[in-house]
Amino acid sequence: MWLVTPEQMQRLDRRTIQDAKIHGITLMERAGTGVVSHLLQHYGSLKGKKVVVFCGKGNNGGDGLVVARLLQGKGAHTRVILMALPIKSSAKMPKRCISV
């Protein structure tokens, strides 16, 4: 596993979006799907479980919102705590990412 700083992650995201032509929303969906897949592998069914997702700002916050949406789809009782004002990030996110 590789650990990167926030600045390194921003550069990697930007490079993936620009060079590989992968949209940022697609990256968020992939990250969210990976997290939920990991949770399913380690905890089994999420139906009826209570989950709190803490979301920061920017793309990581978007990843968290995707996780929350996907968890709800699996039947989890999900709460989202926004750790930053959503004004800047929510303007760029499609409704499917923020309707949790």
Helices and strands as residue ranges (DSSP letters): H 6-19, H 24-43, E 50-55, H 58-73, E 77-82, H 87-90, H 95-98
